[in-house]
Amino acid sequence: MLSELPSGSSRLYGLRRTSDDRTNVAFANASTSSSITLRLTVYAASGGGLSASLPDVTLGPGQWSQLDDVLAGTGITEGWATVTVVSGSGPYLAYGVFNDNGTNDGSFVAFETEGTAESRLLPVIVEAAPYSSELVLCNPSTQERRVELSYVESLSAGAGAGGTVTETLAAGEQRRIESVVDYLRGKVTGTIGPVGGSYAGTLSARFTSGGSVASGYAGARTGSPAKSISGRYGLYYGATGTSGRASSGAWVYGLRQDTLVRANVAVSASPENTTSIRVHVEVYDGETGKLAGTSETVTLAAGAWKQWSNLLPTNGVTQGYVRIVNESSSGSFVGYGVVNDGASPGSATGTDDGSFIPAIPGEGL
């Protein structure tokens, strides 16, 4: 929706230029009648004010442009960025892409406008061979902020239910934590099962300043090593604030399952829910638009996660979309889909690379 695109400043997080990855940033002018000039300014992950501005980009109506390897020559290897409007009124679209230097796989990173003061939820982080998740946290403010990270284990809860840890981020600091489940294992007030198991669950991030809830950013990149070449395949997703979550229903589009790809659908209950929620998934055939079938109903406690595999073929569908339905009278959730390369996990003809599809809250199509 154009009304949701920014006409003022926006931000991009998780940028990096390392031996493993490089970062591109792209802009698109969503106006059909006027030009816009945009400026990208990158900030070092360490905070402290180190920054660099790239040359301004002017776009005519509907025009798109990409800035390649944006951290090259800036003296910054990891950081975050602001996009500001120099002239024109927009609206515009901005996004980043982390490209793996070995596989050239790209992870799409959506823009964020200035964050609101609310808890953020990453619908899943993973440690289940060969998959693992990294975490990106950022405090773009000019004051130190604390962030409470709360992990709820769902895949192997019998080995440990998760727990909570609090970290401090300096003004302007961005922190990237590789293998975040293992990082939490050694720090949480709680328990996570031993290395070598299969773990997946939600991670909430609650930023505070002076004891009050404050804005901040959290995102995750989940992936796996390439099978025959160096590098990794993966996908990136940002955390969802409480105001952006679904209550009664949400839609996931663009799903497909055939001899080349497979699709999963998942739902994560908000940790703030005061009671459990009951959810099911309706599967729609993309060829006909008709309801093809419905999943079983599951009950999710606050912070719990559930994934469905093979929903499409179970209901005779090769390409289609789904509706996640909350049968409960209260509570909220975050839903998503993932389309993975390869007909099955570890398939010799697939990379296991994934594309993340966020659910769109709403009742109707």
Stockholm file with secondary structure:
# STOCKHOLM 1.0

chainA/1-365         MLSELPSGSSRLYGLRRTSDDRTNVAFANASTSSSITLRLTVYAASGGGLSASLPDVTLGPGQWSQLDDVLAGTGITEGWATVTVVSGSGPYLAYGVFNDNGTNDGSFVAFETEGTAESRLLPVIVEAAPYSSELVLCNPSTQERRVELSYVESLSAGAGAGGTVTETLAAGEQRRIESVVDYLRGKVTGTIGPVGGSYAGTLSARFTSGGSVASGYAGARTGSPAKSISGRYGLYYGATGTSGRASSGAWVYGLRQDTLVRANVAVSASPENTTSIRVHVEVYDGETGKLAGTSETVTLAAGAWKQWSNLLPTNGVTQGYVRIVNESSSGSFVGYGVVNDGASPGSATGTDDGSFIPAIPGEGL
#=GR chainA/1-365 SS CGGGSCSSCEEEEEEECSSSEEEEEEEEECCSSCCEEEEEEEEETBCTTCEEECCCEEECTTCEEEECSTTTTTTCSEEEEEEEEEESCCCEEEEEEEEETTTCCEEEEECBCSCCSSCEEEEEEEEETTEEEEEEEECCSSSCEEEEEEEEECTTGGGCCEEEEEEEECTTBEEEESSHHHHHHTTCEEECCCTTSCEEEEEEEEEEETTEECCCEEEEEEEEECSSSSSEEEEEEECEEGGGSBSSEEEEEEEECSSSEEEEEEEEECTTCSSCEEEEEEEEETTTCCEEEECCCEEECTTCEEEEESHHHHTTCSEEEEEEEECSSSCCEEEEEEEEESSSTTCTTCCCCEEEEECEECSCC
#=GC SS_cons         CGGGSCSSCEEEEEEECSSSEEEEEEEEECCSSCCEEEEEEEEETBCTTCEEECCCEEECTTCEEEECSTTTTTTCSEEEEEEEEEESCCCEEEEEEEEETTTCCEEEEECBCSCCSSCEEEEEEEEETTEEEEEEEECCSSSCEEEEEEEEECTTGGGCCEEEEEEEECTTBEEEESSHHHHHHTTCEEECCCTTSCEEEEEEEEEEETTEECCCEEEEEEEEECSSSSSEEEEEEECEEGGGSBSSEEEEEEEECSSSEEEEEEEEECTTCSSCEEEEEEEEETTTCCEEEECCCEEECTTCEEEEESHHHHTTCSEEEEEEEECSSSCCEEEEEEEEESSSTTCTTCCCCEEEEECEECSCC
//
